Amino acid sequence: MPWTQEATPFAASSDRVFWGTVGLATLFLVGITVVMIVFVLRYARRRHPRAAQIEGHTLLELLWTVIPLALFLVIFYFGWTSYETTRHPPRDAMVVQVTARQWKWGFTYPNGAHTAVLCVPVNRPVKLDVVSLDVIHGFYIPAFRLKVDAVPTLTNSTWFQATRLGTYDIQCTVICGVQHSTMTSQVQVVPEAAFKAWYFGPEGTPPPGAQPLPAAVPDPPGLAVLRSKGCLDCHSLDGTAMVGPTLKGVFGRREQVLAGDRTRLRVLDAAGLRQAIQEPDQAHLEGYPPVMPPGGLDAAELDQVLAYLKTLK
């Protein structure tokens, strides 16, 4: 089971706090249940048909206040010290930028390389700077007991040092949209020599453990423009709802367009799409935020995109 693996020193300390809390909670559950049953039997109505006033007991009240407070402070101390450790990476930690967006993870390394899986060397500290490009996501590596929120406009940091070679799951712990369950990735912990061979090797070399890529098929010019401009980060090609409307079947579709404070039904023909792409702040589809930057395509690129959109039926 992924949650039973311990691939970092943090995992053991986190587990101690977790199981210690579970043990105390179980002890109190059993103890309170036993006392409750004893009181129900001992003070049943058939034994005491007439109720008697029971006075307070100062020592007992002090004990049931002080003991839970002391246990809470002990749990807080170990939980806080474990958390604080993850907030202060070593000075020699390698910094990796983690970017979250609906619905995928991206990892950028100091040498400029970008991967869809996190590749790290074993026994070396790695600092993660985590940010989101759209909504709140939760970056979670169960085997590392590592969890940090990915928040728009805010960079949250944490770090780890993997001590075991292998591949470990990455999950999103925040319900972030209709494809939340598919927002997964992996950490590949590899030997130091293998990591250095990739990190300092020729540009475009796949990270260690990655599957070889199939032969590349050139994209149509319009699709190439959409990829290069980052349009597919917010728009899908297969009908899937994302931050922006899907591009599948968009050409010639009738949609409610919001212009200013007025909404009207409009055919998204070449003229309508040109305006939506060039002037998104003037008119945009109802139900979607006007967040697309205006003027991102020149005339030639726009023609290529429109020609491609006609093919997406």
C-alpha positions in Angstrom: 0.0 0.0 0.0 1.4 3.5 -0.9 0.6 4.9 2.5 2.6 2.2 4.3 5.8 3.0 2.4 8.4 5.1 4.1 10.6 6.7 1.5 11.8 9.7 3.5 12.9 10.4 7.1 9.7 12.6 7.5 7.5 9.5 6.9 8.6 7.8 10.2 8.2 11.0 12.3 4.8 11.6 10.7 3.7 8.1 11.4 4.7 8.3 15.0 2.6 11.3 15.6 -0.3 9.7 13.6 -0.3 6.4 15.4 0.3 7.9 18.7 -2.8 10.1 18.3 -4.8 7.1 17.1 -3.6 5.1 20.1 -4.6 7.8 22.6 -7.9 8.3 21.0 -8.6 4.6 21.1 -7.5 4.4 24.8 -9.9 7.2 25.7 -12.7 5.7 23.6 -12.4 2.4 25.4 -12.0 4.0 28.8 -15.0 6.4 28.4 -17.2 3.6 27.0 -16.3 1.3 30.0 -17.0 4.0 32.5 -20.3 4.9 30.8 -21.5 1.2 30.9 -20.5 0.9 34.6 -22.4 4.1 35.4 -25.5 2.9 33.4 -25.6 -0.3 35.3 -24.7 1.0 38.7 -27.0 4.0 38.7 -30.0 2.3 36.9 -33.4 3.5 37.9 -34.4 0.1 39.3 -31.5 0.4 41.8 -32.1 4.0 42.6 -35.8 4.9 42.1 -35.3 8.2 43.9 -32.6 10.5 42.4 -29.9 11.8 44.8 -28.0 15.0 44.4 -24.3 14.4 43.7 -21.9 17.2 44.7 -18.9 18.3 42.7 -15.5 16.8 43.1 -12.7 19.4 42.8 -9.8 16.9 42.3 -11.7 14.9 39.7 -12.5 18.1 37.8 -8.9 19.2 37.9 -7.7 15.8 36.6 -10.1 15.7 33.6 -9.0 19.2 32.7 -5.3 19.0 33.2 -4.7 15.5 31.7 -6.4 16.2 28.3 -4.6 19.6 28.2 -1.2 18.0 28.8 -1.9 15.3 26.2 -3.0 17.9 23.7 0.2 19.9 24.2 2.4 16.8 23.8 0.6 16.0 20.5 0.9 19.6 19.4 4.6 19.7 20.2 5.5 16.6 18.1 3.2 17.6 15.3 4.6 21.2 15.2 8.3 20.1 15.3 7.6 17.6 12.5 5.9 20.4 10.4 8.6 22.9 11.1 11.3 20.5 9.8 9.6 20.5 6.4 9.6 24.3 6.3 13.4 24.8 6.5 15.3 23.0 3.7 19.1 22.7 3.8 21.1 25.3 1.9 22.3 22.8 -0.7 18.8 21.6 -1.6 18.0 21.5 -5.3 15.0 23.8 -6.1 12.3 22.5 -8.3 9.3 24.6 -9.4 6.0 22.7 -9.2 3.2 24.1 -11.3 -0.3 22.9 -10.9 -3.1 23.5 -13.4 -6.3 21.7 -14.3 -5.6 18.8 -14.5 -1.8 18.1 -14.5 1.4 18.8 -12.7 4.6 20.3 -14.3 8.1 20.3 -12.8 10.8 22.8 -13.8 14.5 22.3 -12.8 17.3 24.8 -12.3 18.8 23.9 -15.7 15.5 24.9 -17.4 14.3 21.3 -18.1 10.6 20.7 -17.8 9.0 17.3 -17.1 5.6 15.8 -16.3 7.1 13.6 -13.6 9.3 14.6 -10.8 12.8 13.1 -11.2 15.1 13.4 -8.2 18.4 11.8 -7.0 18.4 9.5 -4.0 19.7 10.9 -0.7 19.8 14.5 -1.9 17.6 17.2 -0.4 15.0 18.7 -2.9 13.1 21.9 -2.2 9.7 22.3 -4.0 8.2 25.7 -4.8 4.6 25.0 -5.5 2.1 27.3 -7.2 -1.1 27.0 -9.1 -2.2 28.7 -12.4 -5.9 28.4 -11.9 -7.6 27.0 -8.8 -6.4 25.5 -5.5 -4.8 22.1 -5.7 -3.2 19.8 -3.1 0.2 18.4 -3.9 0.5 15.1 -2.0 3.1 12.3 -2.1 1.8 9.5 0.2 5.0 7.6 0.5 6.8 10.8 1.6 4.0 11.9 4.0 4.4 15.2 2.1 1.4 17.6 1.5 1.4 21.2 0.4 -1.3 23.4 -1.1 -0.9 24.8 -4.6 -2.5 28.3 -4.5 -2.9 30.9 -7.3 -0.5 33.9 -6.9 1.1 32.3 -3.8 4.2 30.1 -3.7 4.3 27.5 -0.9 7.5 25.7 -0.2 8.5 22.4 1.3 11.3 19.9 0.9 12.2 16.2 1.2 15.1 13.8 0.9 14.2 10.5 -0.6 16.1 7.6 0.9 14.8 4.7 -1.3 15.0 4.2 -5.0 11.7 3.7 -6.8 8.6 5.3 -8.3 6.1 6.9 -6.0 2.6 8.4 -6.7 1.7 12.0 -6.7 -2.0 12.9 -6.1 -4.1 16.0 -5.9 -6.0 16.2 -2.5 -8.3 19.1 -3.4 -11.4 18.6 -5.6 -10.4 20.9 -8.4 -12.8 20.2 -11.2 -14.5 17.5 -13.2 -11.2 15.7 -13.9 -9.8 15.9 -10.4 -9.3 12.2 -10.2 -7.0 12.2 -13.2 -4.6 14.8 -11.7 -1.8 12.4 -10.9 1.9 12.1 -11.5 4.9 10.3 -10.1 8.2 10.8 -8.3 11.1 8.9 -9.8 13.9 8.5 -7.3 17.0 7.5 -9.2 20.8 7.0 -8.4 22.8 10.1 -8.3 24.9 9.1 -11.4 21.8 8.5 -13.5 20.3 11.8 -12.4 23.5 13.7 -13.3 23.7 12.0 -16.7 20.2 13.3 -17.5 20.5 16.7 -15.8 23.8 17.6 -17.5 23.2 15.6 -20.7 21.9 16.9 -24.1 18.8 19.0 -24.1 15.7 16.9 -24.7 17.1 13.7 -23.2 14.2 11.9 -21.3 14.6 11.6 -17.5 15.7 8.2 -16.1 13.0 5.6 -16.1 10.9 7.5 -18.7 9.3 5.5 -21.4 10.8 6.1 -24.9 8.6 8.5 -26.9 7.0 7.4 -30.2 8.1 9.0 -33.4 6.9 12.5 -33.6 4.1 13.5 -36.0 4.2 17.1 -37.1 1.2 19.1 -35.8 -1.0 21.1 -38.2 0.1 24.8 -38.3 -2.9 25.9 -36.3 -2.5 23.3 -33.6 1.2 24.2 -33.4 0.2 27.8 -32.7 -2.3 26.7 -30.0 0.4 24.7 -28.3 3.1 27.3 -28.5 0.9 30.1 -27.2 -0.3 28.0 -24.2 -4.0 28.0 -25.5 -4.4 24.3 -24.6 -3.8 25.0 -20.9 -7.3 26.4 -20.7 -9.1 25.0 -23.8 -9.5 21.3 -24.7 -9.7 19.7 -28.1 -12.0 16.8 -27.2 -15.0 18.5 -25.7 -13.8 18.4 -22.1 -14.8 21.4 -19.9 -11.8 23.4 -18.7 -11.1 26.9 -17.6 -12.2 28.1 -21.0 -14.7 26.6 -23.5 -13.7 23.5 -25.5 -12.5 24.2 -29.1 -14.1 21.0 -30.4 -16.9 22.0 -32.8 -16.6 25.7 -31.8 -16.4 27.0 -35.4 -20.0 27.8 -36.5 -21.5 27.0 -33.1 -24.3 29.3 -31.7 -23.4 30.6 -28.3 -24.5 33.2 -25.8 -21.9 36.0 -25.9 -21.6 38.6 -23.2 -20.6 42.0 -24.5 -20.5 44.7 -21.8 -23.6 44.1 -19.7 -25.7 42.6 -22.6 -26.0 39.0 -23.6 -27.0 37.9 -27.1 -27.0 34.7 -29.2 -24.2 34.8 -31.8 -22.8 32.4 -34.4 -19.1 31.8 -33.9 -18.1 32.2 -37.5 -14.7 33.5 -38.6 -15.6 37.1 -37.7 -16.9 36.1 -34.3 -13.9 33.9 -33.4 -11.5 36.7 -34.5 -13.1 39.1 -32.1 -13.2 36.6 -29.3 -9.5 35.8 -29.8 -8.3 39.4 -30.4 -10.6 41.3 -28.0 -11.6 38.8 -25.3 -12.3 41.7 -22.9 -14.9 43.1 -25.2 -16.9 39.9 -25.9 -16.7 36.5 -24.3 -18.8 33.4 -23.9 -21.3 33.5 -21.1 -20.3 31.4 -18.1 -16.5 31.7 -18.7 -14.3 34.3 -17.1 -12.7 36.9 -19.4 -9.1 35.9 -18.4 -7.6 35.3 -21.9 -4.9 38.0 -22.7 -5.8 40.0 -25.8 -3.6 40.3 -28.9 -1.7 37.1 -28.4 -1.7 36.1 -32.1 -0.6 37.9 -35.3 -2.6 37.9 -38.5 -0.9 34.8 -40.0 -1.2 32.8 -36.7 -4.8 33.8 -36.4 -5.6 32.5 -40.0 -3.8 29.2 -39.1 -5.8 28.8 -35.9 -9.2 29.5 -37.6 -8.3 27.0 -40.4 -7.6 24.4 -37.8 -10.7 25.1 -35.8 -12.8 24.4 -38.8 -11.5 20.8 -38.8 -12.5 20.2 -35.1 -15.9 18.6 -35.6 
